[in-house]
Amino acid sequence: MQTITLSAIAGLFLTTTIATSAVAQTVDSIPVETGSAADLSIPAWGGVGHTSSGAGFDGTTHFQGFIPLQQTPGRSITFFQPRLLLDNGGNLGGSAVLGHRFYHRESDRIFGGYVAYDHRQTDESNFSRVGLGLESLGERWDFFFHAYIPIGDTRQLVDENRFDTGYSLSSGFQGNRLMLSSQREERITQTYEAALFGLDAEVGAKIAEWEHGGSLRAYGGVYFHDAEGSDGTLGWRLRLEARPNQNVTLGVAVQEDDLFGTNVVASINLMFPQVRPDQPIAEEDTVVARLGESVRREANVAVDMQEETEIRVEEVIDPLRNPEEEEPYRFVHVTLGARGGDGTFEHPFGTVQAALDDTISDGNNIVYIDAGSNPDIPAFRIPDRVRVLSQAPDQLIAGLPFPGFPEAPARLPFSPLINYDDGILVLLPLSGDGQFPTIRDASATDLVTMGDRTILSGFQIRNAVGNGVAANTIEDVEIRDNTITSAGERGIFLNDVTGSVVLFDNTIAGSQGGTGSGQGLLLRNTTDGAVDVTIERHEIANNRVGVEVAASGDIAQGNKPPTDCEYGQYDSSWQP
């Protein structure tokens, strides 16, 4: 398309040049017998000029011609005025004007009109428009009206930039859910070029003249510009036009509007062989001699550079989901010492037992405890498939994948090793505050009784009459990050537990029971059920017996004593 346009413009100019020369020779061959208006035949002429950058266009060099198509000397003329444009960036453009003028002797004025087609190429786009205009030329006063109407694709995208801010991540409790939020912002900046629709009206007067047809004229007017994607704007223009002689025109203009601001534009035009008839012109015929002047219009298609910015926000808010159950976790909140409440984050229960009574044994329920005013917690039993966690240690919990949250390897409950690589790992809000709630109850034998597939983490368990933590004939248990002191019988007693036993980071001290008791940790299995026991990073001291493991039946090849532990005494009857 661009090649066709360039060829058409170049061909148009070449045709114009040849026609201008031919018509000029024809006109010169007409014999001049008198100097009356009836003998003032308008010659064809060509020209070259330059206009500096202005409102909506770059500085442009132009080559033009004026070709009379039909004329009645001294009365009317129909003409064709082509123009080839070359802007400072090397982009081609052009215009073709078909006009008609006639001289009205009674008013001593020329009246005329034209239709035009304009084309402009920018570095990125091509624009076309049609033009319409009316004009009236006189001895002193001139009047002009022009309309510029873009056609075709009047607004074209020339550049697009995208900037992604990345994900903004957050997590927080709401009701009984841990809500995750990921927000991603994308800023899209698009640059458009849009051809301007325009209307302008101008009036001018001759303010000076000199010999050989020279003159100085001043013009003033208003204009309106509008384009798709921008607001219409009104502007004003003042300009001076000097003609030292028939072959040179100099111009300077200043204009202002809200779209382009203030612009000062200078121009120079050279015409040859001449614009006016070459025979002597009587004073009363100076107006009719202007029938061959160039149409005073803007041949360059004005283009508005527009920038649009769109901000797209992608936000996902959803609860953290349990990768084992593929359902949202349900947190039952406790602030020790609070009154009432319903277990939500906004209205927590005041006691652990109230929270336990509210749980559901589905593997998704977690009792989450804030030490609050830290009154002693009475003894309790953890329902099956429920976790009881305090805010004291860092509490990490695995979840299903969530947009923006990085995937991280995680250890699922009851596994001693990392065994989940396809999801995320979330630090529970408010965890790691170092405030360990205290479990103490002189009226109970065992302070904490574990159920099937239960977890206990983050407590001080003191002065148990019997066992600090006890489990009997259950499957899967995890006890970590606890300090168990001064138990009457044992710190931790796991009896006939099967499946997996995970014991991490506990401190057990001061278990001083009598015969058959006093163990910091006692694991006893008298059944045929298999159990996998992992004990790591323990401090076990000042107990009558540090660790005792008693088992019957076959012992798996991989069983071994606890590692990374400090303990006072280790007793085992598990050897084959």
Secondary structure as GFF3:
##gff-version 3
##sequence-region A 1 576
A	DSSP	alpha_helix	2	28	.	.	.	ID=ss1
A	DSSP	three_ten_helix	37	39	.	.	.	ID=ss2
A	DSSP	beta_strand	45	51	.	.	.	ID=ss3
A	DSSP	beta_strand	60	72	.	.	.	ID=ss4
A	DSSP	beta_strand	76	87	.	.	.	ID=ss5
A	DSSP	beta_strand	92	104	.	.	.	ID=ss6
A	DSSP	beta_strand	109	121	.	.	.	ID=ss7
A	DSSP	beta_strand	126	138	.	.	.	ID=ss8
A	DSSP	beta_strand	141	151	.	.	.	ID=ss9
A	DSSP	beta_strand	155	174	.	.	.	ID=ss10
A	DSSP	beta_strand	177	195	.	.	.	ID=ss11
A	DSSP	beta_strand	197	210	.	.	.	ID=ss12
A	DSSP	beta_strand	214	226	.	.	.	ID=ss13
A	DSSP	beta_strand	233	245	.	.	.	ID=ss14
A	DSSP	beta_strand	248	257	.	.	.	ID=ss15
A	DSSP	beta_strand	261	272	.	.	.	ID=ss16
A	DSSP	three_ten_helix	283	285	.	.	.	ID=ss17
A	DSSP	three_ten_helix	288	292	.	.	.	ID=ss18
A	DSSP	beta_strand	303	319	.	.	.	ID=ss19
A	DSSP	beta_strand	321	322	.	.	.	ID=ss20
A	DSSP	beta_strand	327	328	.	.	.	ID=ss21
A	DSSP	beta_strand	330	335	.	.	.	ID=ss22
A	DSSP	alpha_helix	352	357	.	.	.	ID=ss23
A	DSSP	beta_strand	365	370	.	.	.	ID=ss24
A	DSSP	beta_strand	380	381	.	.	.	ID=ss25
A	DSSP	beta_strand	386	390	.	.	.	ID=ss26
A	DSSP	beta_strand	396	399	.	.	.	ID=ss27
A	DSSP	beta_strand	424	427	.	.	.	ID=ss28
A	DSSP	beta_strand	438	439	.	.	.	ID=ss29
A	DSSP	beta_strand	448	449	.	.	.	ID=ss30
A	DSSP	beta_strand	454	457	.	.	.	ID=ss31
A	DSSP	beta_strand	460	462	.	.	.	ID=ss32
A	DSSP	beta_strand	467	472	.	.	.	ID=ss33
A	DSSP	beta_strand	475	480	.	.	.	ID=ss34
A	DSSP	beta_strand	483	485	.	.	.	ID=ss35
A	DSSP	beta_strand	490	495	.	.	.	ID=ss36
A	DSSP	beta_strand	498	504	.	.	.	ID=ss37
A	DSSP	beta_strand	507	509	.	.	.	ID=ss38
A	DSSP	beta_strand	519	525	.	.	.	ID=ss39
A	DSSP	beta_strand	531	541	.	.	.	ID=ss40
A	DSSP	beta_strand	545	551	.	.	.	ID=ss41
A	DSSP	beta_strand	563	567	.	.	.	ID=ss42
A	DSSP	beta_strand	570	572	.	.	.	ID=ss43
###
